[in-house]
Amino acid sequence: MGICEGRVAIVTGAGNGLGKAYALGLAAEGCKVVVNDLGVGTHGEAGLTKGAAEQVVDEIRALGGEAVANTDDVADWDAGKRMVEQALDSFGALHAVVNNAGFVRDRMFFTCSPEEWDAVIRVHLRGHFCTTRHAAEYWRAQAKAGNPVDARIINTTSGAGLQGSVGQSAYSAAKGGIAALTLVQAAELARLGITANALAPNARTRMTDTGAFDMEVKDGGFDVFAPENMAPLVAYLVSEQSKGVTGQVFELKGGTIFLSQGWTDSPAHDKGARFTASELDPIVRRLIETREPAKSVYGAA
């Protein structure tokens, strides 16, 4: 008996990398899984990994688990509803949505095209909206009908979204939006029995396999960047054990787990009256000097 026995989850972008690790990890803990993957490449190229969702389902079933494949576009409003309906039709329930799907179009801000910007924002930010919105509507209806709800939303932000990343303005903006969305979901949905948390994974995936990140295993030791390292945290958050844990952004690297503190207030300067523009420079510089140092933007000199 795993900690997710009797639970049903949708995992988006689950054909490879982190999503695949999540789906397999959940199934190993007894969860029934809707394995979603559109079959696109790391930049959204169509058809490059066609059949990936089905292959993961075959792996889960070979291990004795239960899963169904879904190849819908996570950023399509009607497709999001179909995913929720597929979970209900296949397994009779839905307890969690794990939003993982996404791709990158890395560009310096001054060369990013509107098409690239829109594509990245769409798959990440809108992609986190569509399926989860339909799931939340279903859970709200269950709560209004007097049925107990103990549901989970697990979103995927990134260090790029929490502190920025050079060459990834669209990706960073989308992931920062997802972190903020998670906080709002947690605040709004708690009364319905729904928790919302976000993950900032530090793992080797197709998106990191660009040569820009040093994620090789060192001297045969513990593989700090293996996607499978994140799977136990996802299983815990999907399980009933995590009830009441909400509004958190988890960062995990290998065997180290910590929480992101997010934006916090710094020391203040109160004049007690309206400022003049000419007096602000020394005040602003003093506030910058006395605040806690911010984490550096990834890739910044």
C-alpha contacts under 8 A as a table, 3 or more apart, distances in Angstrom:
res1	aa1	res2	aa2	distance
1	M	5	E	6.28
1	M	29	E	7.06
1	M	30	G	6.67
2	G	5	E	5.44
2	G	28	A	7.01
2	G	29	E	3.87
2	G	30	G	5.13
3	I	29	E	5.57
3	I	30	G	7.00
3	I	235	A	7.55
3	I	236	Y	7.32
3	I	239	S	5.92
3	I	240	E	7.62
3	I	241	Q	7.64
4	C	7	R	5.39
4	C	26	L	6.89
4	C	29	E	5.14
4	C	30	G	5.08
4	C	31	C	4.97
4	C	235	A	6.79
4	C	236	Y	7.85
4	C	238	V	6.92
4	C	239	S	4.90
4	C	240	E	7.34
5	E	29	E	6.39
5	E	30	G	4.15
5	E	31	C	5.43
6	G	30	G	6.74
6	G	31	C	6.19
6	G	32	K	7.43
7	R	30	G	7.40
7	R	31	C	4.97
7	R	32	K	6.31
7	R	93	A	7.91
7	R	94	L	7.26
7	R	95	H	5.96
7	R	96	A	7.93
7	R	238	V	7.81
7	R	239	S	7.23
8	V	31	C	5.56
8	V	32	K	4.70
8	V	33	V	5.87
8	V	34	V	7.89
8	V	87	A	7.39
8	V	91	F	7.18
8	V	93	A	6.31
8	V	94	L	4.95
8	V	95	H	5.26
8	V	96	A	6.50
9	A	31	C	6.94
9	A	32	K	6.34
9	A	33	V	5.05
9	A	34	V	6.26
9	A	87	A	7.71
9	A	94	L	6.07
9	A	95	H	5.83
9	A	96	A	4.55
9	A	97	V	5.64
9	A	98	V	7.15
9	A	238	V	7.70
10	I	33	V	5.78
10	I	34	V	4.62
10	I	35	V	6.40
10	I	36	N	7.24
10	I	83	M	7.63
10	I	84	V	7.86
10	I	87	A	7.30
10	I	94	L	7.87
10	I	96	A	6.33
10	I	97	V	4.83
10	I	98	V	5.98
11	V	14	A	5.86
11	V	19	G	6.63
11	V	22	Y	7.45
11	V	23	A	6.45
11	V	33	V	7.05
11	V	34	V	6.22
11	V	35	V	5.53
11	V	36	N	5.97
11	V	97	V	6.19
11	V	98	V	4.71
11	V	99	N	6.24
11	V	100	N	6.87
12	T	19	G	6.73
12	T	35	V	6.58
12	T	36	N	4.62
12	T	37	D	6.15
12	T	74	V	7.22
12	T	98	V	6.39
12	T	99	N	5.40
12	T	100	N	5.23
12	T	101	A	5.11
13	G	16	N	7.18
13	G	19	G	5.47
13	G	20	K	7.71
13	G	35	V	7.77
13	G	36	N	5.62
13	G	37	D	4.59
13	G	38	L	7.16
13	G	99	N	7.73
13	G	100	N	5.47
13	G	101	A	3.83
13	G	102	G	6.94
14	A	17	G	7.46
14	A	18	L	7.20
14	A	19	G	3.72
14	A	20	K	4.38
14	A	21	A	7.70
14	A	22	Y	7.38
14	A	23	A	6.44
14	A	35	V	5.69
14	A	36	N	5.60
14	A	37	D	5.57
14	A	53	A	6.54
14	A	56	V	7.71
14	A	100	N	7.41
14	A	101	A	7.33
15	G	19	G	6.43
15	G	20	K	5.25
15	G	35	V	7.37
15	G	36	N	7.13
15	G	37	D	5.37
15	G	39	G	7.41
15	G	52	A	4.57
15	G	53	A	4.70
15	G	55	Q	7.58
15	G	56	V	6.23
16	N	19	G	5.97
16	N	20	K	4.84
16	N	21	A	7.66
16	N	52	A	7.10
17	G	20	K	5.46
17	G	21	A	6.31
17	G	204	R	7.57
17	G	205	T	5.14
17	G	206	R	6.83
17	G	227	P	6.17
18	L	21	A	5.00
18	L	22	Y	6.09
18	L	100	N	7.69
18	L	203	A	7.77
18	L	205	T	6.84
18	L	227	P	5.07
18	L	228	E	7.08
18	L	230	M	7.53
18	L	231	A	7.86
19	G	22	Y	5.01
19	G	23	A	6.18
19	G	100	N	6.07
19	G	101	A	7.51
20	K	23	A	5.12
20	K	24	L	6.14
20	K	56	V	6.79
21	A	24	L	5.27
21	A	25	G	5.89
21	A	227	P	6.21
21	A	228	E	5.21
21	A	230	M	7.79
21	A	231	A	5.92
22	Y	25	G	5.06
22	Y	26	L	5.96
22	Y	228	E	7.44
22	Y	230	M	7.47
22	Y	231	A	4.86
22	Y	234	V	6.59
22	Y	235	A	7.53
23	A	26	L	5.23
23	A	27	A	6.16
23	A	33	V	6.58
23	A	35	V	6.82
23	A	56	V	7.88
24	L	27	A	5.13
24	L	28	A	6.13
24	L	56	V	7.69
24	L	59	E	7.95
24	L	60	I	6.29
25	G	28	A	5.09
25	G	29	E	6.46
25	G	228	E	7.78
25	G	231	A	5.43
25	G	232	P	6.76
25	G	235	A	6.73
26	L	29	E	5.13
26	L	30	G	6.54
26	L	31	C	5.25
26	L	32	K	7.65
26	L	33	V	7.48
26	L	231	A	7.45
26	L	234	V	7.62
26	L	235	A	5.37
27	A	30	G	5.05
27	A	31	C	4.73
27	A	32	K	6.10
27	A	33	V	6.74
27	A	60	I	6.57
27	A	65	G	5.66
27	A	66	E	7.10
27	A	67	A	7.94
28	A	31	C	7.25
28	A	65	G	7.11
29	E	235	A	7.14
30	G	65	G	7.04
31	C	65	G	7.84
31	C	66	E	7.66
32	K	65	G	7.09
32	K	66	E	5.12
32	K	67	A	5.62
32	K	91	F	7.36
33	V	66	E	6.61
33	V	67	A	4.65
33	V	68	V	6.58
33	V	87	A	7.98
34	V	67	A	5.69
34	V	68	V	5.07
34	V	69	A	5.92
34	V	70	N	6.69
34	V	83	M	7.80
34	V	86	Q	7.79
34	V	87	A	6.30
35	V	53	A	5.77
35	V	54	E	7.91
35	V	56	V	7.34
35	V	57	V	6.79
35	V	67	A	6.80
35	V	68	V	6.05
35	V	69	A	4.86
35	V	70	N	5.82
36	N	53	A	5.98
36	N	69	A	6.02
36	N	70	N	4.47
36	N	71	T	5.55
36	N	72	D	6.93
37	D	40	V	8.00
37	D	52	A	6.73
37	D	53	A	5.26
37	D	69	A	7.95
37	D	70	N	6.41
37	D	71	T	5.04
37	D	72	D	6.98
37	D	73	D	7.88
37	D	101	A	7.59
38	L	50	K	7.38
38	L	53	A	7.87
38	L	70	N	7.87
38	L	71	T	4.66
38	L	72	D	5.77
38	L	73	D	5.92
39	G	46	A	6.74
39	G	47	G	5.41
39	G	48	L	6.06
39	G	49	T	4.38
39	G	50	K	4.40
39	G	51	G	6.65
39	G	52	A	6.22
39	G	53	A	7.64
39	G	71	T	7.29
40	V	43	H	7.68
40	V	44	G	5.15
40	V	45	E	5.10
40	V	46	A	4.64
40	V	47	G	5.31
40	V	48	L	5.21
40	V	49	T	5.70
40	V	50	K	7.20
41	G	44	G	5.02
41	G	45	E	4.82
41	G	46	A	6.67
41	G	47	G	7.45
41	G	48	L	5.35
41	G	49	T	6.63
41	G	103	F	7.63
42	T	45	E	7.15
42	T	103	F	5.09
42	T	104	V	6.30
42	T	206	R	6.37
42	T	207	M	5.87
43	H	103	F	5.32
43	H	104	V	5.27
43	H	105	R	5.73
44	G	103	F	5.98
44	G	104	V	7.67
45	E	48	L	6.56
47	G	50	K	5.06
49	T	52	A	5.67
50	K	53	A	7.95
51	G	54	E	5.27
51	G	55	Q	6.27
52	A	55	Q	5.14
52	A	56	V	6.43
53	A	56	V	5.29
53	A	57	V	6.32
53	A	69	A	5.45
53	A	70	N	6.72
53	A	71	T	6.98
54	E	57	V	5.02
54	E	58	D	6.20
54	E	68	V	7.76
54	E	69	A	5.44
55	Q	58	D	5.03
55	Q	59	E	6.34
56	V	59	E	5.02
56	V	60	I	6.27
57	V	60	I	5.10
57	V	61	R	6.15
57	V	66	E	7.91
57	V	67	A	5.50
57	V	68	V	6.05
57	V	69	A	6.22
58	D	61	R	5.17
58	D	62	A	6.02
59	E	62	A	5.08
59	E	63	L	6.43
60	I	63	L	5.24
60	I	64	G	6.53
60	I	65	G	5.11
60	I	66	E	6.59
60	I	67	A	6.66
61	R	64	G	4.95
61	R	65	G	4.80
61	R	66	E	5.77
61	R	67	A	6.86
62	A	65	G	7.26
68	V	90	S	7.67
70	N	83	M	7.20
72	D	76	D	7.85
72	D	79	A	5.77
72	D	80	G	7.87
72	D	83	M	7.73
73	D	76	D	5.50
73	D	79	A	6.34
73	D	80	G	7.89
74	V	77	W	7.80
74	V	79	A	6.66
74	V	80	G	6.14
74	V	101	A	7.39
74	V	123	V	7.03
74	V	127	G	4.87
74	V	128	H	7.57
74	V	130	C	6.71
74	V	131	T	6.68
75	A	79	A	7.75
75	A	80	G	7.48
75	A	122	R	6.35
75	A	123	V	5.62
75	A	124	H	7.99
75	A	126	R	5.38
75	A	127	G	4.02
75	A	128	H	7.53
75	A	129	F	7.58
75	A	130	C	6.02
76	D	79	A	5.15
76	D	80	G	6.29
76	D	127	G	7.53
76	D	130	C	6.64
77	W	80	G	5.32
77	W	81	K	6.84
77	W	130	C	5.17
77	W	131	T	7.39
78	D	81	K	5.20
78	D	82	R	6.37
79	A	82	R	4.89
79	A	83	M	6.26
79	A	130	C	7.92
79	A	131	T	7.53
80	G	83	M	5.22
80	G	84	V	6.60
80	G	130	C	5.13
80	G	131	T	3.85
80	G	132	T	7.52
80	G	134	H	6.57
81	K	84	V	5.25
81	K	85	E	6.20
81	K	130	C	7.66
81	K	131	T	6.23
81	K	134	H	5.55
81	K	135	A	7.78
82	R	85	E	4.97
82	R	86	Q	5.93
83	M	86	Q	5.00
83	M	87	A	6.35
83	M	131	T	6.92
84	V	87	A	5.25
84	V	88	L	6.41
84	V	94	L	7.42
84	V	131	T	7.00
84	V	134	H	6.84
84	V	135	A	6.11
85	E	88	L	5.06
85	E	89	D	5.93
86	Q	89	D	5.04
86	Q	90	S	5.82
87	A	90	S	5.23
87	A	91	F	5.74
87	A	92	G	6.91
87	A	93	A	6.55
87	A	94	L	6.17
88	L	91	F	5.44
88	L	92	G	4.35
88	L	93	A	4.86
88	L	94	L	6.28
89	D	92	G	5.71
91	F	94	L	7.83
94	L	135	A	7.88
94	L	151	A	7.87
95	H	150	D	6.86
95	H	151	A	4.68
95	H	152	R	6.18
95	H	238	V	7.58
96	A	151	A	5.62
96	A	152	R	4.47
96	A	153	I	5.76
96	A	154	I	7.54
96	A	238	V	6.13
97	V	131	T	7.74
97	V	132	T	6.46
97	V	135	A	7.59
97	V	152	R	6.46
97	V	153	I	5.19
97	V	154	I	6.23
98	V	153	I	6.25
98	V	154	I	4.73
98	V	155	N	6.14
99	N	127	G	7.80
99	N	128	H	5.90
99	N	153	I	7.82
99	N	154	I	6.12
99	N	155	N	4.95
99	N	156	T	6.14
100	N	155	N	6.82
100	N	156	T	5.68
101	A	123	V	7.26
101	A	124	H	7.03
101	A	127	G	7.45
102	G	120	V	7.66
102	G	123	V	5.55
102	G	124	H	5.45
102	G	127	G	7.99
103	F	120	V	6.77
103	F	123	V	7.26
103	F	124	H	7.78
103	F	207	M	7.01
104	V	120	V	6.31
104	V	171	Y	6.61
104	V	207	M	6.92
105	R	116	E	6.22
105	R	117	W	7.95
105	R	120	V	6.78
105	R	168	Q	7.63
105	R	171	Y	7.79
106	D	167	G	5.65
106	D	168	Q	5.23
106	D	171	Y	7.87
107	R	110	F	7.96
107	R	111	T	6.13
107	R	112	C	5.35
107	R	167	G	4.84
107	R	168	Q	5.99
107	R	169	S	7.45
108	M	111	T	5.53
108	M	112	C	6.22
108	M	166	V	6.97
108	M	167	G	4.20
108	M	168	Q	6.68
108	M	169	S	7.11
109	F	112	C	5.23
109	F	167	G	6.66
109	F	168	Q	7.55
109	F	169	S	5.92
112	C	116	E	6.40
112	C	117	W	6.64
113	S	116	E	5.22
113	S	117	W	6.20
114	P	117	W	5.01
114	P	118	D	5.99
115	E	118	D	5.19
115	E	119	A	6.07
116	E	119	A	5.18
116	E	120	V	6.34
117	W	120	V	5.50
117	W	121	I	6.22
117	W	170	A	5.43
118	D	121	I	5.21
118	D	122	R	5.81
119	A	122	R	5.14
119	A	123	V	6.33
120	V	123	V	5.51
120	V	124	H	6.22
120	V	170	A	6.23
120	V	171	Y	6.18
120	V	174	A	7.36
121	I	124	H	5.46
121	I	125	L	5.41
121	I	126	R	6.87
121	I	170	A	6.49
121	I	171	Y	7.03
121	I	173	A	7.75
121	I	174	A	5.35
122	R	125	L	5.70
122	R	126	R	4.87
122	R	127	G	6.28
123	V	126	R	5.94
123	V	127	G	4.77
123	V	128	H	7.80
124	H	127	G	5.02
124	H	128	H	6.06
124	H	171	Y	7.98
124	H	174	A	6.11
124	H	175	K	7.19
124	H	178	I	7.93
125	L	128	H	5.23
125	L	129	F	6.54
125	L	174	A	5.53
125	L	175	K	7.36
125	L	177	G	6.92
125	L	178	I	6.26
126	R	129	F	4.90
126	R	130	C	6.32
127	G	130	C	5.78
127	G	131	T	7.31
128	H	131	T	6.84
128	H	132	T	6.49
128	H	155	N	7.17
128	H	178	I	7.54
129	F	132	T	5.52
129	F	133	R	5.65
130	C	133	R	5.33
130	C	134	H	6.62
131	T	134	H	5.41
131	T	135	A	6.26
132	T	135	A	4.89
132	T	136	A	5.95
132	T	153	I	7.34
133	R	136	A	5.13
133	R	137	E	6.25
134	H	137	E	5.06
134	H	138	Y	6.33
135	A	138	Y	5.09
135	A	139	W	6.22
136	A	139	W	5.04
136	A	140	R	5.99
137	E	140	R	5.12
137	E	141	A	6.22
138	Y	141	A	5.18
138	Y	142	Q	6.33
139	W	142	Q	5.00
139	W	143	A	6.23
139	W	149	V	6.61
139	W	151	A	7.53
139	W	192	L	7.57
140	R	143	A	5.05
140	R	144	K	6.16
140	R	192	L	6.38
141	A	144	K	5.09
141	A	145	A	6.16
142	Q	145	A	5.09
142	Q	146	G	6.50
142	Q	147	N	5.27
142	Q	148	P	7.26
142	Q	149	V	6.95
143	A	146	G	5.16
143	A	147	N	5.28
143	A	148	P	6.20
143	A	149	V	6.16
143	A	192	L	6.22
144	K	147	N	7.39
148	P	193	G	7.77
149	V	192	L	6.80
149	V	193	G	5.18
149	V	194	I	7.08
150	D	193	G	5.06
150	D	194	I	5.93
150	D	240	E	7.27
150	D	243	K	7.31
151	A	193	G	6.28
151	A	194	I	4.61
151	A	195	T	6.37
151	A	238	V	7.89
152	R	194	I	5.57
152	R	195	T	5.00
152	R	196	A	6.00
152	R	237	L	7.26
152	R	238	V	5.99
153	I	194	I	7.32
153	I	195	T	6.07
153	I	196	A	4.53
153	I	197	N	6.37
154	I	196	A	5.89
154	I	197	N	5.15
154	I	198	A	5.47
154	I	199	L	7.29
154	I	234	V	7.73
154	I	237	L	7.53
154	I	238	V	7.93
155	N	178	I	7.14
155	N	179	A	7.94
155	N	182	T	7.03
155	N	196	A	7.55
155	N	197	N	6.21
155	N	198	A	4.39
155	N	199	L	6.20
156	T	175	K	7.48
156	T	178	I	7.19
156	T	179	A	7.97
156	T	198	A	5.38
156	T	199	L	4.92
156	T	200	A	6.17
156	T	201	P	7.73
157	T	160	A	7.99
157	T	161	G	6.18
157	T	162	L	7.68
157	T	175	K	4.68
157	T	176	G	6.76
157	T	178	I	5.85
157	T	179	A	5.82
157	T	198	A	6.20
157	T	199	L	5.76
157	T	200	A	5.05
157	T	201	P	7.82
158	S	161	G	5.05
158	S	162	L	6.34
158	S	172	S	7.72
158	S	175	K	5.93
158	S	176	G	7.74
158	S	199	L	7.22
158	S	200	A	4.27
158	S	201	P	6.40
159	G	162	L	4.93
159	G	163	Q	5.89
159	G	164	G	6.96
159	G	165	S	7.90
159	G	200	A	6.02
159	G	201	P	7.88
160	A	163	Q	5.52
160	A	164	G	4.31
160	A	165	S	4.85
160	A	168	Q	7.63
160	A	171	Y	7.32
160	A	172	S	4.87
160	A	175	K	6.97
160	A	176	G	7.68
160	A	297	V	7.73
160	A	298	Y	6.94
161	G	164	G	5.46
161	G	165	S	7.74
161	G	171	Y	7.33
161	G	172	S	4.27
161	G	173	A	6.18
161	G	174	A	7.00
161	G	175	K	4.31
161	G	176	G	3.94
161	G	177	G	7.56
161	G	179	A	7.52
162	L	172	S	7.75
162	L	175	K	7.52
162	L	176	G	5.82
162	L	179	A	7.68
162	L	262	G	7.45
163	Q	295	K	6.52
163	Q	296	S	6.85
163	Q	297	V	5.44
163	Q	298	Y	7.34
164	G	168	Q	7.74
164	G	169	S	7.53
164	G	172	S	5.53
164	G	297	V	4.94
164	G	298	Y	6.20
165	S	168	Q	5.49
165	S	169	S	6.97
165	S	172	S	6.42
165	S	297	V	5.37
165	S	298	Y	4.37
165	S	299	G	6.15
165	S	300	A	7.67
166	V	169	S	7.02
166	V	297	V	6.92
166	V	298	Y	6.02
166	V	299	G	5.26
166	V	300	A	6.34
168	Q	171	Y	5.21
168	Q	172	S	5.79
169	S	172	S	5.15
169	S	173	A	6.01
170	A	173	A	5.12
170	A	174	A	6.15
171	Y	174	A	5.16
171	Y	175	K	6.10
172	S	175	K	5.15
172	S	176	G	5.94
173	A	176	G	5.15
173	A	177	G	6.15
174	A	177	G	5.06
174	A	178	I	6.31
175	K	178	I	4.95
175	K	179	A	6.43
176	G	179	A	5.22
176	G	180	A	6.52
177	G	180	A	5.18
177	G	181	L	6.03
178	I	181	L	4.86
178	I	182	T	6.13
179	A	182	T	5.21
179	A	183	L	6.72
179	A	198	A	6.60
179	A	249	V	7.22
180	A	183	L	5.27
180	A	184	V	6.56
181	L	184	V	5.17
181	L	185	Q	6.12
182	T	185	Q	5.09
182	T	186	A	6.12
182	T	196	A	5.84
182	T	197	N	6.02
182	T	198	A	6.44
182	T	247	G	6.36
182	T	248	Q	8.00
183	L	186	A	5.19
183	L	187	A	6.32
183	L	196	A	7.43
183	L	197	N	7.75
183	L	247	G	5.05
183	L	248	Q	7.55
184	V	187	A	5.15
184	V	188	E	6.06
185	Q	188	E	5.21
185	Q	189	L	5.72
185	Q	195	T	7.80
185	Q	196	A	6.04
185	Q	247	G	7.84
186	A	189	L	5.58
186	A	190	A	5.85
186	A	194	I	7.47
186	A	195	T	5.66
186	A	196	A	4.85
186	A	197	N	7.39
186	A	246	T	5.88
186	A	247	G	5.03
187	A	190	A	5.97
187	A	247	G	7.38
188	E	191	R	7.29
189	L	192	L	5.40
189	L	193	G	6.86
189	L	194	I	5.41
189	L	195	T	6.90
190	A	193	G	5.32
190	A	194	I	5.23
190	A	195	T	6.04
191	R	194	I	7.39
195	T	243	K	7.46
195	T	244	G	6.85
195	T	245	V	6.78
195	T	246	T	4.98
195	T	247	G	7.38
196	A	246	T	5.22
196	A	247	G	5.71
196	A	248	Q	7.62
197	N	245	V	7.86
197	N	246	T	5.50
197	N	247	G	5.22
197	N	248	Q	5.00
197	N	249	V	5.96
197	N	250	F	7.67
198	A	247	G	7.78
198	A	248	Q	6.30
198	A	249	V	4.66
198	A	250	F	6.16
199	L	249	V	5.64
199	L	250	F	4.84
199	L	251	E	5.98
199	L	252	L	7.89
200	A	249	V	6.99
200	A	250	F	6.02
200	A	251	E	4.79
200	A	252	L	6.97
201	P	230	M	7.08
201	P	251	E	6.00
201	P	252	L	5.86
201	P	253	K	7.05
202	N	225	F	6.47
202	N	251	E	7.40
202	N	252	L	6.23
202	N	253	K	5.20
202	N	254	G	7.85
203	A	208	T	7.98
203	A	215	M	7.80
203	A	224	V	7.66
203	A	225	F	4.27
203	A	226	A	5.71
203	A	227	P	5.23
203	A	253	K	7.11
204	R	207	M	7.92
204	R	208	T	5.88
204	R	209	D	6.98
204	R	215	M	6.37
204	R	225	F	5.27
204	R	226	A	5.90
204	R	227	P	6.10
205	T	208	T	5.27
205	T	209	D	6.25
205	T	227	P	7.12
206	R	209	D	5.12
206	R	210	T	7.93
207	M	210	T	6.98
208	T	211	G	7.58
208	T	212	A	7.34
208	T	213	F	6.39
209	D	212	A	7.63
209	D	213	F	7.31
210	T	213	F	7.09
211	G	214	D	7.18
215	M	225	F	6.11
216	E	223	D	7.89
216	E	225	F	7.75
217	V	220	G	6.26
217	V	221	G	6.62
217	V	222	F	7.20
217	V	223	D	5.28
217	V	224	V	7.28
217	V	225	F	7.77
218	K	221	G	5.74
218	K	222	F	7.76
218	K	223	D	7.59
220	G	223	D	7.91
223	D	226	A	5.57
223	D	254	G	7.12
224	V	229	N	7.61
224	V	253	K	6.39
224	V	254	G	4.03
224	V	255	G	7.20
225	F	229	N	7.42
225	F	253	K	6.79
225	F	254	G	5.96
226	A	229	N	5.73
226	A	254	G	7.33
227	P	230	M	5.88
227	P	231	A	7.37
228	E	231	A	5.25
228	E	232	P	7.90
229	N	232	P	6.89
229	N	253	K	7.72
229	N	254	G	5.77
229	N	255	G	7.29
230	M	233	L	5.69
230	M	234	V	6.65
230	M	252	L	6.91
230	M	254	G	7.83
231	A	234	V	5.15
231	A	235	A	6.21
232	P	235	A	5.02
232	P	236	Y	6.13
233	L	236	Y	5.06
233	L	237	L	6.19
234	V	237	L	5.10
234	V	238	V	6.15
235	A	238	V	5.13
235	A	239	S	6.10
236	Y	239	S	5.11
236	Y	240	E	7.92
236	Y	241	Q	6.73
236	Y	242	S	6.23
237	L	240	E	7.84
237	L	241	Q	7.59
237	L	242	S	5.31
238	V	242	S	7.19
239	S	242	S	6.01
239	S	243	K	7.90
240	E	243	K	5.64
242	S	245	V	5.52
245	V	248	Q	7.46
248	Q	259	L	6.96
248	Q	260	S	7.62
249	V	259	L	5.78
249	V	260	S	5.53
250	F	257	I	7.10
250	F	258	F	6.00
250	F	259	L	4.75
250	F	260	S	6.28
251	E	257	I	5.87
251	E	258	F	5.43
251	E	259	L	5.90
251	E	260	S	6.72
252	L	255	G	7.23
252	L	256	T	5.61
252	L	257	I	4.40
252	L	258	F	6.41
253	K	256	T	5.25
253	K	257	I	6.57
261	Q	264	T	7.42
266	S	287	L	7.61
266	S	291	R	5.46
266	S	292	E	7.43
267	P	287	L	6.40
267	P	290	T	6.96
267	P	291	R	6.13
268	A	287	L	6.93
269	H	283	I	7.29
269	H	287	L	7.66
271	K	274	R	7.38
271	K	275	F	7.36
275	F	279	E	7.07
275	F	280	L	7.15
276	T	279	E	5.69
276	T	280	L	6.93
277	A	280	L	5.66
278	S	281	D	7.04
279	E	282	P	6.91
279	E	283	I	7.31
280	L	283	I	5.19
280	L	284	V	5.97
281	D	284	V	5.29
281	D	285	R	6.20
282	P	285	R	5.13
282	P	286	R	6.04
283	I	286	R	5.18
283	I	287	L	6.28
284	V	287	L	5.15
284	V	288	I	6.31
285	R	288	I	5.08
285	R	289	E	6.20
286	R	289	E	5.04
286	R	290	T	6.19
287	L	290	T	5.24
287	L	291	R	6.07
288	I	291	R	5.51
296	S	300	A	6.94
297	V	300	A	5.46
